[in-house]
Amino acid sequence: MKVTAIIPDELVKEAQNLSNAKNITDAMIIALNSYVSLEKLKAMGETINKRPLQFKYTAQEIRDLNRL
């Protein structure tokens, strides 16, 4: 997809340097992928906070089962 965007030169250069991207397009792809991944992780964290994982056995019970 072609996009025209007004982005400060320094921000683009910094993103390109930090991502070790060959060109601006690669830098923007890396930056957008990182942003999307981060937001998905945040959403998953919120979901886990609302409904924490529950385990059927305690750690000690699992150790005891493994020793059988």
CHARMM internal coordinates of N, CA and C (Angstrom, degrees):
IC EDIT
DIST 1 N 1 CA 1.4396
DIST 1 CA 1 C 1.5230
ANGL 1 N 1 CA 1 C 107.93
DIST 1 C 2 N 1.2866
ANGL 1 CA 1 C 2 N 116.34
DIHE 1 N 1 CA 1 C 2 N 133.35
DIST 2 N 2 CA 1.4529
ANGL 1 C 2 N 2 CA 120.51
DIHE 1 CA 1 C 2 N 2 CA 176.14
DIST 2 CA 2 C 1.5166
ANGL 2 N 2 CA 2 C 108.30
DIHE 1 C 2 N 2 CA 2 C -90.39
DIST 2 C 3 N 1.3406
ANGL 2 CA 2 C 3 N 114.66
DIHE 2 N 2 CA 2 C 3 N 137.70
DIST 3 N 3 CA 1.4557
ANGL 2 C 3 N 3 CA 120.44
DIHE 2 CA 2 C 3 N 3 CA -178.74
DIST 3 CA 3 C 1.5173
ANGL 3 N 3 CA 3 C 108.13
DIHE 2 C 3 N 3 CA 3 C -138.33
DIST 3 C 4 N 1.3176
ANGL 3 CA 3 C 4 N 115.50
DIHE 3 N 3 CA 3 C 4 N 139.15
DIST 4 N 4 CA 1.4479
ANGL 3 C 4 N 4 CA 120.34
DIHE 3 CA 3 C 4 N 4 CA 171.35
DIST 4 CA 4 C 1.5118
ANGL 4 N 4 CA 4 C 106.66
DIHE 3 C 4 N 4 CA 4 C -107.26
DIST 4 C 5 N 1.3255
ANGL 4 CA 4 C 5 N 116.06
DIHE 4 N 4 CA 4 C 5 N 124.51
DIST 5 N 5 CA 1.4564
ANGL 4 C 5 N 5 CA 119.83
DIHE 4 CA 4 C 5 N 5 CA -178.51
DIST 5 CA 5 C 1.5214
ANGL 5 N 5 CA 5 C 109.39
DIHE 4 C 5 N 5 CA 5 C -140.54
DIST 5 C 6 N 1.3103
ANGL 5 CA 5 C 6 N 115.59
DIHE 5 N 5 CA 5 C 6 N 146.50
DIST 6 N 6 CA 1.4559
ANGL 5 C 6 N 6 CA 120.60
DIHE 5 CA 5 C 6 N 6 CA 176.65
DIST 6 CA 6 C 1.5210
ANGL 6 N 6 CA 6 C 106.92
DIHE 5 C 6 N 6 CA 6 C -99.45
DIST 6 C 7 N 1.3436
ANGL 6 CA 6 C 7 N 115.33
DIHE 6 N 6 CA 6 C 7 N 105.58
DIST 7 N 7 CA 1.4610
ANGL 6 C 7 N 7 CA 122.29
DIHE 6 CA 6 C 7 N 7 CA -177.20
DIST 7 CA 7 C 1.5279
ANGL 7 N 7 CA 7 C 106.91
DIHE 6 C 7 N 7 CA 7 C -125.43
DIST 7 C 8 N 1.3300
ANGL 7 CA 7 C 8 N 117.28
DIHE 7 N 7 CA 7 C 8 N 133.99
DIST 8 N 8 CA 1.4682
ANGL 7 C 8 N 8 CA 119.12
DIHE 7 CA 7 C 8 N 8 CA 179.65
DIST 8 CA 8 C 1.5321
ANGL 8 N 8 CA 8 C 111.71
DIHE 7 C 8 N 8 CA 8 C -56.15
DIST 8 C 9 N 1.3271
ANGL 8 CA 8 C 9 N 115.96
DIHE 8 N 8 CA 8 C 9 N 135.38
DIST 9 N 9 CA 1.4681
ANGL 8 C 9 N 9 CA 121.58
DIHE 8 CA 8 C 9 N 9 CA -178.29
DIST 9 CA 9 C 1.5230
ANGL 9 N 9 CA 9 C 112.22
DIHE 8 C 9 N 9 CA 9 C -55.23
DIST 9 C 10 N 1.3157
ANGL 9 CA 9 C 10 N 117.34
DIHE 9 N 9 CA 9 C 10 N -43.67
DIST 10 N 10 CA 1.4611
ANGL 9 C 10 N 10 CA 120.76
DIHE 9 CA 9 C 10 N 10 CA -178.09
DIST 10 CA 10 C 1.5317
ANGL 10 N 10 CA 10 C 111.57
DIHE 9 C 10 N 10 CA 10 C -61.63
DIST 10 C 11 N 1.3259
ANGL 10 CA 10 C 11 N 116.60
DIHE 10 N 10 CA 10 C 11 N -38.65
DIST 11 N 11 CA 1.4667
ANGL 10 C 11 N 11 CA 120.23
DIHE 10 CA 10 C 11 N 11 CA 178.95
DIST 11 CA 11 C 1.5245
ANGL 11 N 11 CA 11 C 110.58
DIHE 10 C 11 N 11 CA 11 C -65.81
DIST 11 C 12 N 1.3045
ANGL 11 CA 11 C 12 N 116.83
DIHE 11 N 11 CA 11 C 12 N -42.19
DIST 12 N 12 CA 1.4640
ANGL 11 C 12 N 12 CA 121.07
DIHE 11 CA 11 C 12 N 12 CA 178.52
DIST 12 CA 12 C 1.5265
ANGL 12 N 12 CA 12 C 110.31
DIHE 11 C 12 N 12 CA 12 C -64.47
DIST 12 C 13 N 1.3193
ANGL 12 CA 12 C 13 N 117.09
DIHE 12 N 12 CA 12 C 13 N -44.79
DIST 13 N 13 CA 1.4687
ANGL 12 C 13 N 13 CA 121.00
DIHE 12 CA 12 C 13 N 13 CA 179.96
DIST 13 CA 13 C 1.5288
ANGL 13 N 13 CA 13 C 110.65
DIHE 12 C 13 N 13 CA 13 C -63.09
DIST 13 C 14 N 1.3365
ANGL 13 CA 13 C 14 N 116.17
DIHE 13 N 13 CA 13 C 14 N -41.77
DIST 14 N 14 CA 1.4662
ANGL 13 C 14 N 14 CA 119.18
DIHE 13 CA 13 C 14 N 14 CA 179.80
DIST 14 CA 14 C 1.5258
ANGL 14 N 14 CA 14 C 110.77
DIHE 13 C 14 N 14 CA 14 C -65.24
DIST 14 C 15 N 1.3356
ANGL 14 CA 14 C 15 N 116.96
DIHE 14 N 14 CA 14 C 15 N -42.69
DIST 15 N 15 CA 1.4691
ANGL 14 C 15 N 15 CA 120.54
DIHE 14 CA 14 C 15 N 15 CA 177.84
DIST 15 CA 15 C 1.5197
ANGL 15 N 15 CA 15 C 110.42
DIHE 14 C 15 N 15 CA 15 C -62.22
DIST 15 C 16 N 1.3109
ANGL 15 CA 15 C 16 N 116.66
DIHE 15 N 15 CA 15 C 16 N -40.69
DIST 16 N 16 CA 1.4568
ANGL 15 C 16 N 16 CA 120.89
DIHE 15 CA 15 C 16 N 16 CA -179.64
DIST 16 CA 16 C 1.5288
ANGL 16 N 16 CA 16 C 110.47
DIHE 15 C 16 N 16 CA 16 C -65.92
DIST 16 C 17 N 1.3190
ANGL 16 CA 16 C 17 N 117.21
DIHE 16 N 16 CA 16 C 17 N -42.24
DIST 17 N 17 CA 1.4671
ANGL 16 C 17 N 17 CA 120.66
DIHE 16 CA 16 C 17 N 17 CA 179.49
DIST 17 CA 17 C 1.5273
ANGL 17 N 17 CA 17 C 111.31
DIHE 16 C 17 N 17 CA 17 C -67.34
DIST 17 C 18 N 1.3271
ANGL 17 CA 17 C 18 N 117.39
DIHE 17 N 17 CA 17 C 18 N -46.17
DIST 18 N 18 CA 1.4614
ANGL 17 C 18 N 18 CA 120.93
DIHE 17 CA 17 C 18 N 18 CA -177.79
DIST 18 CA 18 C 1.5284
ANGL 18 N 18 CA 18 C 112.56
DIHE 17 C 18 N 18 CA 18 C -65.77
DIST 18 C 19 N 1.3164
ANGL 18 CA 18 C 19 N 116.17
DIHE 18 N 18 CA 18 C 19 N -32.86
DIST 19 N 19 CA 1.4606
ANGL 18 C 19 N 19 CA 120.07
DIHE 18 CA 18 C 19 N 19 CA -177.82
DIST 19 CA 19 C 1.5232
ANGL 19 N 19 CA 19 C 112.55
DIHE 18 C 19 N 19 CA 19 C -89.91
DIST 19 C 20 N 1.3327
ANGL 19 CA 19 C 20 N 116.52
DIHE 19 N 19 CA 19 C 20 N -5.70
DIST 20 N 20 CA 1.4708
ANGL 19 C 20 N 20 CA 121.01
DIHE 19 CA 19 C 20 N 20 CA -175.57
DIST 20 CA 20 C 1.5247
ANGL 20 N 20 CA 20 C 111.59
DIHE 19 C 20 N 20 CA 20 C 55.16
DIST 20 C 21 N 1.3258
ANGL 20 CA 20 C 21 N 115.56
DIHE 20 N 20 CA 20 C 21 N 34.39
DIST 21 N 21 CA 1.4619
ANGL 20 C 21 N 21 CA 120.77
DIHE 20 CA 20 C 21 N 21 CA -178.91
DIST 21 CA 21 C 1.5309
ANGL 21 N 21 CA 21 C 110.33
DIHE 20 C 21 N 21 CA 21 C -77.75
DIST 21 C 22 N 1.3331
ANGL 21 CA 21 C 22 N 114.77
DIHE 21 N 21 CA 21 C 22 N 149.21
DIST 22 N 22 CA 1.4595
ANGL 21 C 22 N 22 CA 120.32
DIHE 21 CA 21 C 22 N 22 CA 179.86
DIST 22 CA 22 C 1.5224
ANGL 22 N 22 CA 22 C 111.45
DIHE 21 C 22 N 22 CA 22 C -73.43
DIST 22 C 23 N 1.3376
ANGL 22 CA 22 C 23 N 115.47
DIHE 22 N 22 CA 22 C 23 N -33.18
DIST 23 N 23 CA 1.4616
ANGL 22 C 23 N 23 CA 119.49
DIHE 22 CA 22 C 23 N 23 CA -176.72
DIST 23 CA 23 C 1.5321
ANGL 23 N 23 CA 23 C 109.96
DIHE 22 C 23 N 23 CA 23 C -148.17
DIST 23 C 24 N 1.3050
ANGL 23 CA 23 C 24 N 115.73
DIHE 23 N 23 CA 23 C 24 N 177.47
DIST 24 N 24 CA 1.4706
ANGL 23 C 24 N 24 CA 120.97
DIHE 23 CA 23 C 24 N 24 CA -176.58
DIST 24 CA 24 C 1.5230
ANGL 24 N 24 CA 24 C 110.89
DIHE 23 C 24 N 24 CA 24 C -63.56
DIST 24 C 25 N 1.3156
ANGL 24 CA 24 C 25 N 116.74
DIHE 24 N 24 CA 24 C 25 N -40.49
DIST 25 N 25 CA 1.4711
ANGL 24 C 25 N 25 CA 119.64
DIHE 24 CA 24 C 25 N 25 CA -179.41
DIST 25 CA 25 C 1.5243
ANGL 25 N 25 CA 25 C 110.99
DIHE 24 C 25 N 25 CA 25 C -59.71
DIST 25 C 26 N 1.3195
ANGL 25 CA 25 C 26 N 116.66
DIHE 25 N 25 CA 25 C 26 N -47.37
DIST 26 N 26 CA 1.4716
ANGL 25 C 26 N 26 CA 120.23
DIHE 25 CA 25 C 26 N 26 CA 178.49
DIST 26 CA 26 C 1.5222
ANGL 26 N 26 CA 26 C 111.06
DIHE 25 C 26 N 26 CA 26 C -60.81
DIST 26 C 27 N 1.3363
ANGL 26 CA 26 C 27 N 116.33
DIHE 26 N 26 CA 26 C 27 N -41.06
DIST 27 N 27 CA 1.4644
ANGL 26 C 27 N 27 CA 120.40
DIHE 26 CA 26 C 27 N 27 CA 179.87
DIST 27 CA 27 C 1.5308
ANGL 27 N 27 CA 27 C 110.98
DIHE 26 C 27 N 27 CA 27 C -62.31
DIST 27 C 28 N 1.3257
ANGL 27 CA 27 C 28 N 116.59
DIHE 27 N 27 CA 27 C 28 N -41.82
DIST 28 N 28 CA 1.4718
ANGL 27 C 28 N 28 CA 119.88
DIHE 27 CA 27 C 28 N 28 CA -179.84
DIST 28 CA 28 C 1.5311
ANGL 28 N 28 CA 28 C 111.13
DIHE 27 C 28 N 28 CA 28 C -68.62
DIST 28 C 29 N 1.3273
ANGL 28 CA 28 C 29 N 117.14
DIHE 28 N 28 CA 28 C 29 N -37.58
DIST 29 N 29 CA 1.4683
ANGL 28 C 29 N 29 CA 120.47
DIHE 28 CA 28 C 29 N 29 CA 178.05
DIST 29 CA 29 C 1.5287
ANGL 29 N 29 CA 29 C 109.69
DIHE 28 C 29 N 29 CA 29 C -64.20
DIST 29 C 30 N 1.3203
ANGL 29 CA 29 C 30 N 116.82
DIHE 29 N 29 CA 29 C 30 N -45.21
DIST 30 N 30 CA 1.4654
ANGL 29 C 30 N 30 CA 120.97
DIHE 29 CA 29 C 30 N 30 CA 179.57
DIST 30 CA 30 C 1.5241
ANGL 30 N 30 CA 30 C 109.84
DIHE 29 C 30 N 30 CA 30 C -62.64
DIST 30 C 31 N 1.3356
ANGL 30 CA 30 C 31 N 116.90
DIHE 30 N 30 CA 30 C 31 N -45.18
DIST 31 N 31 CA 1.4645
ANGL 30 C 31 N 31 CA 120.86
DIHE 30 CA 30 C 31 N 31 CA -179.14
DIST 31 CA 31 C 1.5260
ANGL 31 N 31 CA 31 C 111.73
DIHE 30 C 31 N 31 CA 31 C -63.16
DIST 31 C 32 N 1.3158
ANGL 31 CA 31 C 32 N 116.99
DIHE 31 N 31 CA 31 C 32 N -43.34
DIST 32 N 32 CA 1.4686
ANGL 31 C 32 N 32 CA 120.01
DIHE 31 CA 31 C 32 N 32 CA -179.57
DIST 32 CA 32 C 1.5263
ANGL 32 N 32 CA 32 C 111.23
DIHE 31 C 32 N 32 CA 32 C -68.26
DIST 32 C 33 N 1.3338
ANGL 32 CA 32 C 33 N 117.49
DIHE 32 N 32 CA 32 C 33 N -40.08
DIST 33 N 33 CA 1.4707
ANGL 32 C 33 N 33 CA 120.02
DIHE 32 CA 32 C 33 N 33 CA 176.57
DIST 33 CA 33 C 1.5283
ANGL 33 N 33 CA 33 C 111.08
DIHE 32 C 33 N 33 CA 33 C -62.10
DIST 33 C 34 N 1.3160
ANGL 33 CA 33 C 34 N 116.31
DIHE 33 N 33 CA 33 C 34 N -41.15
DIST 34 N 34 CA 1.4653
ANGL 33 C 34 N 34 CA 120.21
DIHE 33 CA 33 C 34 N 34 CA 178.68
DIST 34 CA 34 C 1.5170
ANGL 34 N 34 CA 34 C 110.79
DIHE 33 C 34 N 34 CA 34 C -63.73
DIST 34 C 35 N 1.3166
ANGL 34 CA 34 C 35 N 116.63
DIHE 34 N 34 CA 34 C 35 N -43.71
DIST 35 N 35 CA 1.4632
ANGL 34 C 35 N 35 CA 120.91
DIHE 34 CA 34 C 35 N 35 CA 179.63
DIST 35 CA 35 C 1.5301
ANGL 35 N 35 CA 35 C 111.40
DIHE 34 C 35 N 35 CA 35 C -62.34
DIST 35 C 36 N 1.3163
ANGL 35 CA 35 C 36 N 116.27
DIHE 35 N 35 CA 35 C 36 N -46.43
DIST 36 N 36 CA 1.4740
ANGL 35 C 36 N 36 CA 120.26
DIHE 35 CA 35 C 36 N 36 CA -179.95
DIST 36 CA 36 C 1.5256
ANGL 36 N 36 CA 36 C 110.32
DIHE 35 C 36 N 36 CA 36 C -62.37
DIST 36 C 37 N 1.3205
ANGL 36 CA 36 C 37 N 117.80
DIHE 36 N 36 CA 36 C 37 N -43.51
DIST 37 N 37 CA 1.4701
ANGL 36 C 37 N 37 CA 121.43
DIHE 36 CA 36 C 37 N 37 CA 178.79
DIST 37 CA 37 C 1.5199
ANGL 37 N 37 CA 37 C 111.31
DIHE 36 C 37 N 37 CA 37 C -61.56
DIST 37 C 38 N 1.3275
ANGL 37 CA 37 C 38 N 116.60
DIHE 37 N 37 CA 37 C 38 N -43.80
DIST 38 N 38 CA 1.4597
ANGL 37 C 38 N 38 CA 121.17
DIHE 37 CA 37 C 38 N 38 CA 179.76
DIST 38 CA 38 C 1.5233
ANGL 38 N 38 CA 38 C 111.58
DIHE 37 C 38 N 38 CA 38 C -61.69
DIST 38 C 39 N 1.3202
ANGL 38 CA 38 C 39 N 116.66
DIHE 38 N 38 CA 38 C 39 N -44.02
DIST 39 N 39 CA 1.4642
ANGL 38 C 39 N 39 CA 120.51
DIHE 38 CA 38 C 39 N 39 CA -179.94
DIST 39 CA 39 C 1.5305
ANGL 39 N 39 CA 39 C 111.30
DIHE 38 C 39 N 39 CA 39 C -65.87
DIST 39 C 40 N 1.3362
ANGL 39 CA 39 C 40 N 117.26
DIHE 39 N 39 CA 39 C 40 N -36.63
DIST 40 N 40 CA 1.4684
ANGL 39 C 40 N 40 CA 120.32
DIHE 39 CA 39 C 40 N 40 CA 176.83
DIST 40 CA 40 C 1.5239
ANGL 40 N 40 CA 40 C 110.74
DIHE 39 C 40 N 40 CA 40 C -65.51
DIST 40 C 41 N 1.3424
ANGL 40 CA 40 C 41 N 116.87
DIHE 40 N 40 CA 40 C 41 N -40.12
DIST 41 N 41 CA 1.4642
ANGL 40 C 41 N 41 CA 120.50
DIHE 40 CA 40 C 41 N 41 CA 177.31
DIST 41 CA 41 C 1.5278
ANGL 41 N 41 CA 41 C 111.31
DIHE 40 C 41 N 41 CA 41 C -64.11
DIST 41 C 42 N 1.3246
ANGL 41 CA 41 C 42 N 116.59
DIHE 41 N 41 CA 41 C 42 N -40.99
DIST 42 N 42 CA 1.4663
ANGL 41 C 42 N 42 CA 120.24
DIHE 41 CA 41 C 42 N 42 CA 177.41
DIST 42 CA 42 C 1.5238
ANGL 42 N 42 CA 42 C 110.67
DIHE 41 C 42 N 42 CA 42 C -61.02
DIST 42 C 43 N 1.3176
ANGL 42 CA 42 C 43 N 116.50
DIHE 42 N 42 CA 42 C 43 N -44.67
DIST 43 N 43 CA 1.4640
ANGL 42 C 43 N 43 CA 120.86
DIHE 42 CA 42 C 43 N 43 CA -179.96
DIST 43 CA 43 C 1.5254
ANGL 43 N 43 CA 43 C 110.66
DIHE 42 C 43 N 43 CA 43 C -63.20
DIST 43 C 44 N 1.3294
ANGL 43 CA 43 C 44 N 116.86
DIHE 43 N 43 CA 43 C 44 N -40.81
DIST 44 N 44 CA 1.4558
ANGL 43 C 44 N 44 CA 120.34
DIHE 43 CA 43 C 44 N 44 CA 178.74
DIST 44 CA 44 C 1.5278
ANGL 44 N 44 CA 44 C 110.20
DIHE 43 C 44 N 44 CA 44 C -64.56
DIST 44 C 45 N 1.3279
ANGL 44 CA 44 C 45 N 116.71
DIHE 44 N 44 CA 44 C 45 N -40.77
DIST 45 N 45 CA 1.4583
ANGL 44 C 45 N 45 CA 121.06
DIHE 44 CA 44 C 45 N 45 CA 177.88
DIST 45 CA 45 C 1.5172
ANGL 45 N 45 CA 45 C 111.81
DIHE 44 C 45 N 45 CA 45 C -61.33
DIST 45 C 46 N 1.3232
ANGL 45 CA 45 C 46 N 116.54
DIHE 45 N 45 CA 45 C 46 N -41.41
DIST 46 N 46 CA 1.4631
ANGL 45 C 46 N 46 CA 120.42
DIHE 45 CA 45 C 46 N 46 CA 178.06
DIST 46 CA 46 C 1.5241
ANGL 46 N 46 CA 46 C 110.73
DIHE 45 C 46 N 46 CA 46 C -64.53
DIST 46 C 47 N 1.3128
ANGL 46 CA 46 C 47 N 116.79
DIHE 46 N 46 CA 46 C 47 N -40.09
DIST 47 N 47 CA 1.4624
ANGL 46 C 47 N 47 CA 121.13
DIHE 46 CA 46 C 47 N 47 CA 178.46
DIST 47 CA 47 C 1.5284
ANGL 47 N 47 CA 47 C 110.57
DIHE 46 C 47 N 47 CA 47 C -62.62
DIST 47 C 48 N 1.3270
ANGL 47 CA 47 C 48 N 116.34
DIHE 47 N 47 CA 47 C 48 N -43.59
DIST 48 N 48 CA 1.4612
ANGL 47 C 48 N 48 CA 120.41
DIHE 47 CA 47 C 48 N 48 CA -179.72
DIST 48 CA 48 C 1.5274
ANGL 48 N 48 CA 48 C 110.42
DIHE 47 C 48 N 48 CA 48 C -67.69
DIST 48 C 49 N 1.3315
ANGL 48 CA 48 C 49 N 117.44
DIHE 48 N 48 CA 48 C 49 N -35.72
DIST 49 N 49 CA 1.4662
ANGL 48 C 49 N 49 CA 119.76
DIHE 48 CA 48 C 49 N 49 CA 176.75
DIST 49 CA 49 C 1.5209
ANGL 49 N 49 CA 49 C 111.58
DIHE 48 C 49 N 49 CA 49 C -64.33
DIST 49 C 50 N 1.3236
ANGL 49 CA 49 C 50 N 116.60
DIHE 49 N 49 CA 49 C 50 N -36.94
DIST 50 N 50 CA 1.4649
ANGL 49 C 50 N 50 CA 120.46
DIHE 49 CA 49 C 50 N 50 CA 179.98
DIST 50 CA 50 C 1.5245
ANGL 50 N 50 CA 50 C 111.78
DIHE 49 C 50 N 50 CA 50 C -73.89
DIST 50 C 51 N 1.3335
ANGL 50 CA 50 C 51 N 116.38
DIHE 50 N 50 CA 50 C 51 N -38.68
DIST 51 N 51 CA 1.4620
ANGL 50 C 51 N 51 CA 121.87
DIHE 50 CA 50 C 51 N 51 CA 179.84
DIST 51 CA 51 C 1.5150
ANGL 51 N 51 CA 51 C 109.12
DIHE 50 C 51 N 51 CA 51 C -131.16
DIST 51 C 52 N 1.3312
ANGL 51 CA 51 C 52 N 117.82
DIHE 51 N 51 CA 51 C 52 N 82.55
DIST 52 N 52 CA 1.4710
ANGL 51 C 52 N 52 CA 120.54
DIHE 51 CA 51 C 52 N 52 CA -177.28
DIST 52 CA 52 C 1.5247
ANGL 52 N 52 CA 52 C 112.06
DIHE 51 C 52 N 52 CA 52 C -60.74
DIST 52 C 53 N 1.3152
ANGL 52 CA 52 C 53 N 114.35
DIHE 52 N 52 CA 52 C 53 N 152.20
DIST 53 N 53 CA 1.4558
ANGL 52 C 53 N 53 CA 119.93
DIHE 52 CA 52 C 53 N 53 CA 176.25
DIST 53 CA 53 C 1.5219
ANGL 53 N 53 CA 53 C 109.40
DIHE 52 C 53 N 53 CA 53 C -64.68
DIST 53 C 54 N 1.3110
ANGL 53 CA 53 C 54 N 116.29
DIHE 53 N 53 CA 53 C 54 N 140.67
DIST 54 N 54 CA 1.4510
ANGL 53 C 54 N 54 CA 120.72
DIHE 53 CA 53 C 54 N 54 CA 177.14
DIST 54 CA 54 C 1.5241
ANGL 54 N 54 CA 54 C 107.84
DIHE 53 C 54 N 54 CA 54 C -124.46
DIST 54 C 55 N 1.3138
ANGL 54 CA 54 C 55 N 114.96
DIHE 54 N 54 CA 54 C 55 N 134.79
DIST 55 N 55 CA 1.4514
ANGL 54 C 55 N 55 CA 120.04
DIHE 54 CA 54 C 55 N 55 CA -177.19
DIST 55 CA 55 C 1.5218
ANGL 55 N 55 CA 55 C 110.03
DIHE 54 C 55 N 55 CA 55 C -108.21
DIST 55 C 56 N 1.3281
ANGL 55 CA 55 C 56 N 115.53
DIHE 55 N 55 CA 55 C 56 N 146.40
DIST 56 N 56 CA 1.4482
ANGL 55 C 56 N 56 CA 121.19
DIHE 55 CA 55 C 56 N 56 CA -178.07
DIST 56 CA 56 C 1.5233
ANGL 56 N 56 CA 56 C 111.58
DIHE 55 C 56 N 56 CA 56 C -73.42
DIST 56 C 57 N 1.3349
ANGL 56 CA 56 C 57 N 116.74
DIHE 56 N 56 CA 56 C 57 N -35.15
DIST 57 N 57 CA 1.4617
ANGL 56 C 57 N 57 CA 121.72
DIHE 56 CA 56 C 57 N 57 CA -177.22
DIST 57 CA 57 C 1.5191
ANGL 57 N 57 CA 57 C 110.38
DIHE 56 C 57 N 57 CA 57 C -117.24
DIST 57 C 58 N 1.3166
ANGL 57 CA 57 C 58 N 116.06
DIHE 57 N 57 CA 57 C 58 N 152.50
DIST 58 N 58 CA 1.4578
ANGL 57 C 58 N 58 CA 120.37
DIHE 57 CA 57 C 58 N 58 CA 173.03
DIST 58 CA 58 C 1.5300
ANGL 58 N 58 CA 58 C 108.17
DIHE 57 C 58 N 58 CA 58 C -80.31
DIST 58 C 59 N 1.3250
ANGL 58 CA 58 C 59 N 116.02
DIHE 58 N 58 CA 58 C 59 N 167.61
DIST 59 N 59 CA 1.4651
ANGL 58 C 59 N 59 CA 120.55
DIHE 58 CA 58 C 59 N 59 CA 179.27
DIST 59 CA 59 C 1.5262
ANGL 59 N 59 CA 59 C 110.51
DIHE 58 C 59 N 59 CA 59 C -60.52
DIST 59 C 60 N 1.3201
ANGL 59 CA 59 C 60 N 116.59
DIHE 59 N 59 CA 59 C 60 N -40.55
DIST 60 N 60 CA 1.4677
ANGL 59 C 60 N 60 CA 120.38
DIHE 59 CA 59 C 60 N 60 CA -179.58
DIST 60 CA 60 C 1.5224
ANGL 60 N 60 CA 60 C 110.92
DIHE 59 C 60 N 60 CA 60 C -65.87
DIST 60 C 61 N 1.3182
ANGL 60 CA 60 C 61 N 117.90
DIHE 60 N 60 CA 60 C 61 N -39.41
DIST 61 N 61 CA 1.4720
ANGL 60 C 61 N 61 CA 121.02
DIHE 60 CA 60 C 61 N 61 CA 179.18
DIST 61 CA 61 C 1.5349
ANGL 61 N 61 CA 61 C 110.17
DIHE 60 C 61 N 61 CA 61 C -64.21
DIST 61 C 62 N 1.3147
ANGL 61 CA 61 C 62 N 117.47
DIHE 61 N 61 CA 61 C 62 N -38.00
DIST 62 N 62 CA 1.4656
ANGL 61 C 62 N 62 CA 120.49
DIHE 61 CA 61 C 62 N 62 CA 178.73
DIST 62 CA 62 C 1.5256
ANGL 62 N 62 CA 62 C 110.16
DIHE 61 C 62 N 62 CA 62 C -67.88
DIST 62 C 63 N 1.3312
ANGL 62 CA 62 C 63 N 117.04
DIHE 62 N 62 CA 62 C 63 N -41.38
DIST 63 N 63 CA 1.4716
ANGL 62 C 63 N 63 CA 119.93
DIHE 62 CA 62 C 63 N 63 CA 176.65
DIST 63 CA 63 C 1.5249
ANGL 63 N 63 CA 63 C 110.47
DIHE 62 C 63 N 63 CA 63 C -59.86
DIST 63 C 64 N 1.3266
ANGL 63 CA 63 C 64 N 115.77
DIHE 63 N 63 CA 63 C 64 N -44.13
DIST 64 N 64 CA 1.4665
ANGL 63 C 64 N 64 CA 119.82
DIHE 63 CA 63 C 64 N 64 CA 179.81
DIST 64 CA 64 C 1.5089
ANGL 64 N 64 CA 64 C 111.11
DIHE 63 C 64 N 64 CA 64 C -62.71
DIST 64 C 65 N 1.3407
ANGL 64 CA 64 C 65 N 118.21
DIHE 64 N 64 CA 64 C 65 N -41.06
DIST 65 N 65 CA 1.4637
ANGL 64 C 65 N 65 CA 122.06
DIHE 64 CA 64 C 65 N 65 CA 178.34
DIST 65 CA 65 C 1.5383
ANGL 65 N 65 CA 65 C 111.25
DIHE 64 C 65 N 65 CA 65 C -63.54
DIST 65 C 66 N 1.3210
ANGL 65 CA 65 C 66 N 116.13
DIHE 65 N 65 CA 65 C 66 N -39.17
DIST 66 N 66 CA 1.4723
ANGL 65 C 66 N 66 CA 120.20
DIHE 65 CA 65 C 66 N 66 CA -179.14
DIST 66 CA 66 C 1.5233
ANGL 66 N 66 CA 66 C 112.87
DIHE 65 C 66 N 66 CA 66 C -69.49
DIST 66 C 67 N 1.3079
ANGL 66 CA 66 C 67 N 116.86
DIHE 66 N 66 CA 66 C 67 N -22.78
DIST 67 N 67 CA 1.4632
ANGL 66 C 67 N 67 CA 120.50
DIHE 66 CA 66 C 67 N 67 CA -179.35
DIST 67 CA 67 C 1.5167
ANGL 67 N 67 CA 67 C 113.00
DIHE 66 C 67 N 67 CA 67 C -82.98
DIST 67 C 68 N 1.3030
ANGL 67 CA 67 C 68 N 117.45
DIHE 67 N 67 CA 67 C 68 N -9.40
DIST 68 N 68 CA 1.4709
ANGL 67 C 68 N 68 CA 120.32
DIHE 67 CA 67 C 68 N 68 CA -179.59
DIST 68 CA 68 C 1.4997
ANGL 68 N 68 CA 68 C 112.44
DIHE 67 C 68 N 68 CA 68 C -72.25
END
COOR INIT
IC SEED 1 N 1 CA 1 C
IC BUILD
